[in-house]
Amino acid sequence: MLSDRIAKQQQMKQYFFLSLLLIAASCKQQAKETNEETETATAEKQEMAMAKYPGALSKVFDAHGGLELWKRQRTLQYDMPTKSATETHTVDLYNRKDRIATKKFTMGFDGKQPWLLDASNQYEGNVEFYHNLMFYFYAMPFVLADDGIVYGDTEDLVFDGESYPGVRISYNAGIGTTPKDEYFIHFDSKTHQMAWLGYTVTYRSGEKSDNVKWIRYNDWRNVNGLVLPQSMTWYDYEGRTIKDAKSTRSFENISLKETSMPASFYTKPPDAVYWEKPSEE
């Protein structure tokens, strides 16, 4: 009968929609479980990554926007005015290729060797030493998460009656141009924001040094969620006793991008020369 046929059709439709609902619910549950597994794996991976840093240093990273956000960035660029010219520094944060451009000269690092373009012979410094020097000061504290670092304890730094806890940083043999350099990062005990950097210089002698120079970091800017310096000030000192401010470097037009510059940007220009360390007489 027609009524029976209609009833069967309606019953089949109900079964069909019920099946669809069951399939949709199953897919939704599977997607939820997959997302939860992915989130758990990501969280565990992040915890394992952070476990290799001292707890205090991890808090410093977090106070400056976090390592996860920093590691998503690819290109850092800023202008640094000097007495002779404004330098535009550009650094690839993954491979550490770099380029410093001025109206008088240009230098860079192509991933293997530093180079210099200086037709009028205006640059009198050491390209190998200088091409990434300011980057390491500027990108504190994040460069202290690089591979090959050994973390240790250091006494608090006292300035104007306030104590700043710290972490000592040294390097494994063969890391960088000057693996015997040491750094001492000191931070605000309440906010964990970086406040001071102590550092030694061993480039020319190649020997470990006890002469620790001091930079104050207290002028910050938020750049894409990361807290980076607008300026830094070098201080006179006697050992760990900080005296008067001596000189300040300022940074302008600061930018961070998650994209890279073309490979040719860091390549030695045809008229440039690869840097050769001056022979010692």
Rosetta blueprint (number, residue, H / E / L):
1 M L
2 L H
3 S H
4 D H
5 R H
6 I H
7 A H
8 K H
9 Q H
10 Q H
11 Q H
12 M H
13 K H
14 Q H
15 Y H
16 F H
17 F H
18 L H
19 S H
20 L H
21 L H
22 L H
23 I H
24 A H
25 A H
26 S H
27 C H
28 K H
29 Q H
30 Q H
31 A H
32 K H
33 E H
34 T H
35 N H
36 E H
37 E H
38 T H
39 E H
40 T H
41 A H
42 T H
43 A H
44 E H
45 K H
46 Q H
47 E H
48 M H
49 A H
50 M H
51 A H
52 K L
53 Y L
54 P L
55 G H
56 A H
57 L H
58 S H
59 K H
60 V H
61 F H
62 D H
63 A H
64 H L
65 G L
66 G L
67 L H
68 E H
69 L H
70 W H
71 K H
72 R H
73 Q L
74 R L
75 T E
76 L E
77 Q E
78 Y E
79 D E
80 M E
81 P E
82 T L
83 K L
84 S L
85 A L
86 T E
87 E E
88 T E
89 H E
90 T E
91 V E
92 D E
93 L L
94 Y L
95 N L
96 R L
97 K L
98 D E
99 R E
100 I E
101 A E
102 T L
103 K L
104 K L
105 F L
106 T E
107 M E
108 G E
109 F E
110 D L
111 G L
112 K L
113 Q L
114 P E
115 W E
116 L E
117 L E
118 D L
119 A L
120 S L
121 N L
122 Q L
123 Y L
124 E L
125 G L
126 N L
127 V H
128 E H
129 F H
130 Y H
131 H L
132 N L
133 L H
134 M H
135 F H
136 Y H
137 F H
138 Y H
139 A L
140 M L
141 P L
142 F H
143 V H
144 L H
145 A H
146 D L
147 D L
148 G L
149 I E
150 V E
151 Y E
152 G E
153 D E
154 T L
155 E L
156 D L
157 L E
158 V E
159 F E
160 D L
161 G L
162 E E
163 S E
164 Y E
165 P L
166 G E
167 V E
168 R E
169 I E
170 S E
171 Y E
172 N L
173 A L
174 G L
175 I L
176 G L
177 T L
178 T L
179 P L
180 K L
181 D L
182 E L
183 Y E
184 F E
185 I E
186 H E
187 F E
188 D L
189 S L
190 K L
191 T L
192 H L
193 Q L
194 M E
195 A E
196 W E
197 L E
198 G E
199 Y E
200 T L
201 V L
202 T L
203 Y L
204 R L
205 S L
206 G L
207 E L
208 K L
209 S L
210 D L
211 N L
212 V L
213 K E
214 W E
215 I E
216 R E
217 Y E
218 N E
219 D E
220 W E
221 R E
222 N E
223 V E
224 N L
225 G L
226 L E
227 V E
228 L E
229 P E
230 Q E
231 S E
232 M E
233 T E
234 W E
235 Y E
236 D E
237 Y E
238 E E
239 G L
240 R L
241 T E
242 I E
243 K E
244 D E
245 A E
246 K E
247 S E
248 T E
249 R E
250 S E
251 F L
252 E E
253 N E
254 I E
255 S E
256 L E
257 K E
258 E L
259 T L
260 S L
261 M L
262 P L
263 A H
264 S H
265 F H
266 Y H
267 T L
268 K L
269 P L
270 P L
271 D L
272 A L
273 V E
274 Y E
275 W L
276 E L
277 K L
278 P L
279 S L
280 E L
281 E L
